[in-house]
Amino acid sequence: MNVINVKEKFGLFNDHWSPRILGELNGQLVKLAKLKDDFVWHSHENEDEFFMVMKGSLVMEFRDRKEIVNEGEIIIVPKGVEHNPHTLNGEEVWVMLFEPAATKHTGEVAFERAVENQEWI
């Protein structure tokens, strides 16, 4: 039961699309990630994902629409929904994620930037 300074934790890493685990509660992992440019279309068959934008603006693309998630806003992607998170104009975006511990980074999609063993910070 220690206070965690989220801003300090973001300062511990610089790579993009490589979530870091901040904590765990009730089988959910709390993660931080820095995002930049494009990622990959994917879905999570059994898990919902919670994204909170801490800095910048995230584009969450769905097959039928796009949502812009600005700093201080959240979006929850329901299980089974194909999505493609990305950023605009080379902007770096900081997000906090909540997802079940069993969630694979890119679901069942093989992708060179998928991270299987995410680090704790």
HUMONOR-V349947 format. One record per residue. N is the residue number from 1. SS is DSSP state (alpha for helix, beta for strand, coil for the rest). PHI is phi in degrees with one decimal (999 if undefined). Layout:
n=N ss=SS phi=PHI
n=N ss=SS phi=PHI
//
This chain:
n=1 ss=coil phi=999
n=2 ss=coil phi=-117.3
n=3 ss=coil phi=-70.8
n=4 ss=coil phi=-116.2
n=5 ss=coil phi=-90.2
n=6 ss=alpha phi=-62.6
n=7 ss=alpha phi=-60.6
n=8 ss=alpha phi=-62.3
n=9 ss=alpha phi=-64.4
n=10 ss=alpha phi=-61.5
n=11 ss=coil phi=-73.9
n=12 ss=coil phi=-85.9
n=13 ss=coil phi=-146.9
n=14 ss=coil phi=-128.4
n=15 ss=coil phi=-76.1
n=16 ss=beta phi=-103.6
n=17 ss=coil phi=63.9
n=18 ss=coil phi=-129.1
n=19 ss=coil phi=-58.4
n=20 ss=beta phi=-114.1
n=21 ss=beta phi=-87.8
n=22 ss=beta phi=-98.5
n=23 ss=beta phi=-174.8
n=24 ss=beta phi=-140.5
n=25 ss=beta phi=-150.5
n=26 ss=coil phi=50.2
n=27 ss=coil phi=78.7
n=28 ss=beta phi=-104.1
n=29 ss=beta phi=-98.4
n=30 ss=beta phi=-101.3
n=31 ss=beta phi=-127.3
n=32 ss=beta phi=-118.9
n=33 ss=beta phi=-148.9
n=34 ss=beta phi=-105.5
n=35 ss=beta phi=-120.3
n=36 ss=beta phi=-157.1
n=37 ss=coil phi=69.6
n=38 ss=coil phi=-91.4
n=39 ss=coil phi=-124.3
n=40 ss=coil phi=-151.4
n=41 ss=coil phi=-67.1
n=42 ss=beta phi=-162.7
n=43 ss=coil phi=-145.6
n=44 ss=coil phi=-124.0
n=45 ss=coil phi=-59.0
n=46 ss=coil phi=-119.3
n=47 ss=coil phi=-129.6
n=48 ss=coil phi=-82.1
n=49 ss=beta phi=-126.7
n=50 ss=beta phi=-110.9
n=51 ss=beta phi=-117.7
n=52 ss=beta phi=-119.4
n=53 ss=beta phi=-82.5
n=54 ss=beta phi=-96.2
n=55 ss=beta phi=-154.2
n=56 ss=coil phi=89.3
n=57 ss=beta phi=-134.9
n=58 ss=beta phi=-100.3
n=59 ss=beta phi=-99.9
n=60 ss=beta phi=-107.9
n=61 ss=beta phi=-95.0
n=62 ss=beta phi=-116.0
n=63 ss=coil phi=-62.5
n=64 ss=coil phi=-110.1
n=65 ss=beta phi=-172.7
n=66 ss=beta phi=-124.1
n=67 ss=beta phi=-121.0
n=68 ss=beta phi=-98.6
n=69 ss=beta phi=-110.9
n=70 ss=beta phi=-92.8
n=71 ss=coil phi=-50.5
n=72 ss=coil phi=86.5
n=73 ss=coil phi=-106.5
n=74 ss=beta phi=-125.4
n=75 ss=beta phi=-144.0
n=76 ss=beta phi=-112.0
n=77 ss=beta phi=-97.4
n=78 ss=coil phi=-66.4
n=79 ss=coil phi=-54.6
n=80 ss=coil phi=81.4
n=81 ss=coil phi=-91.0
n=82 ss=coil phi=-70.9
n=83 ss=beta phi=-148.4
n=84 ss=beta phi=-140.5
n=85 ss=beta phi=-77.6
n=86 ss=beta phi=-157.9
n=87 ss=coil phi=-116.3
n=88 ss=coil phi=-111.6
n=89 ss=coil phi=54.1
n=90 ss=coil phi=71.1
n=91 ss=coil phi=-70.9
n=92 ss=beta phi=-87.3
n=93 ss=beta phi=-119.9
n=94 ss=beta phi=-106.6
n=95 ss=beta phi=-130.3
n=96 ss=beta phi=-109.0
n=97 ss=beta phi=-118.8
n=98 ss=beta phi=-123.7
n=99 ss=beta phi=-157.5
n=100 ss=beta phi=-56.8
n=101 ss=coil phi=-57.2
n=102 ss=coil phi=-79.0
n=103 ss=coil phi=-65.9
n=104 ss=coil phi=-82.4
n=105 ss=coil phi=-51.3
n=106 ss=coil phi=-120.8
n=107 ss=coil phi=60.0
n=108 ss=coil phi=-96.9
n=109 ss=coil phi=-84.6
n=110 ss=coil phi=-78.1
n=111 ss=coil phi=-150.1
n=112 ss=coil phi=-61.5
n=113 ss=coil phi=-96.5
n=114 ss=coil phi=-67.4
n=115 ss=coil phi=-110.0
n=116 ss=coil phi=-89.6
n=117 ss=coil phi=-111.4
n=118 ss=coil phi=-79.8
n=119 ss=coil phi=-80.8
n=120 ss=beta phi=-88.8
n=121 ss=coil phi=-124.8
//
